[in-house]
Amino acid sequence: MPGCASVGCSNSSTKGFVMKRLPRDSERRKQWLVKMKRDKWKPTDNTYLCEVHFASAMWQKTRVDGTRKLKSNTVPTIFSFSSLEGKKRKAPTGRAPIPKLVLPVGQL
């Protein structure tokens, strides 16, 4: 199963996280995408978010078989945009030039 589609999140089911597929209903999917803040990106039918992006109140009671299901009106709310916003890559620092190798005449 693929990893989480949230920017900066590397969680996946192989790491033990519960993964939830984006809703197929266009209105609900649109709500999720607005919360995810991913411009110029199109999700597929196999796009997932991990459990970390849903508050505990958004989950139904754990079922007898141990699985958890999101409530029907759930929209993800937990993202870490603030740690990513405004960060720019540092400009490269000046580097010392590589000294030229001068060989005595006749040596190569």
C-alpha positions in Angstrom: 0.0 0.0 0.0 1.3 3.5 -0.8 2.4 6.0 1.8 0.5 9.0 3.2 -0.2 11.7 0.6 0.2 14.6 3.1 3.2 16.9 2.4 6.1 16.0 4.6 4.5 12.8 6.0 6.2 9.5 5.3 3.8 7.2 7.2 2.6 4.0 5.6 0.8 0.8 6.5 4.1 -1.0 6.4 5.2 1.2 9.3 2.0 0.2 11.3 -0.2 3.2 10.5 -3.9 2.9 9.6 -4.3 4.4 6.1 -7.6 5.9 4.9 -8.5 6.3 1.2 -9.7 9.7 0.1 -13.5 9.8 -0.3 -14.9 8.9 -3.7 -17.8 11.4 -3.2 -16.7 14.6 -5.1 -17.9 17.0 -2.4 -16.2 15.2 0.5 -13.0 14.7 -1.6 -12.9 18.4 -2.3 -13.1 19.2 1.4 -10.2 16.8 2.1 -8.1 18.3 -0.7 -8.7 21.9 0.6 -7.5 20.8 4.1 -4.4 19.1 2.5 -3.3 22.3 0.8 -1.7 20.6 -2.2 -1.8 22.9 -5.2 -1.4 21.6 -8.7 -1.8 18.0 -7.6 -4.4 15.5 -8.6 -5.1 12.5 -6.4 -5.9 9.1 -7.8 -8.4 6.5 -6.6 -5.5 5.0 -4.6 -4.5 8.1 -2.6 -4.4 7.7 1.1 -3.9 9.7 4.3 -2.6 8.1 7.5 -4.4 8.1 10.8 -2.2 10.9 12.2 -4.2 13.5 10.3 -7.5 12.7 12.0 -8.4 13.8 15.6 -9.4 11.1 18.0 -13.0 12.4 18.1 -13.3 11.6 14.4 -13.1 7.9 14.9 -16.0 5.6 15.7 -15.5 3.2 18.6 -13.0 0.4 17.9 -14.8 -2.6 16.5 -14.8 -6.1 18.0 -12.3 -7.2 15.4 -10.0 -4.4 16.4 -10.5 -2.2 13.3 -11.3 1.5 13.5 -13.6 3.4 11.1 -13.9 7.1 10.5 -17.2 8.8 11.1 -19.1 9.5 7.9 -18.6 13.3 8.0 -14.9 13.3 8.9 -12.5 15.7 7.4 -8.7 15.6 8.2 -7.5 18.5 10.3 -4.1 17.7 11.6 -1.3 18.8 9.3 2.2 20.3 9.9 2.1 23.1 7.4 3.6 25.6 9.8 6.9 23.8 10.0 7.1 23.8 6.1 5.8 27.2 5.3 8.3 30.0 4.8 11.3 27.7 4.8 13.6 28.4 2.0 16.7 26.6 1.0 19.9 28.4 2.0 21.9 29.9 -0.8 25.1 28.0 -1.4 28.1 29.5 0.4 31.2 30.6 -1.5 33.6 27.8 -2.2 37.3 28.0 -2.4 38.6 27.5 -5.9 40.3 24.2 -6.6 44.0 24.8 -7.0 45.4 24.0 -10.4 47.9 21.2 -10.5 51.1 22.3 -12.1 53.3 19.5 -13.2 57.0 19.8 -14.2 57.6 19.7 -17.9 57.6 16.2 -19.3 55.4 14.6 -16.6 51.8 13.8 -17.3 
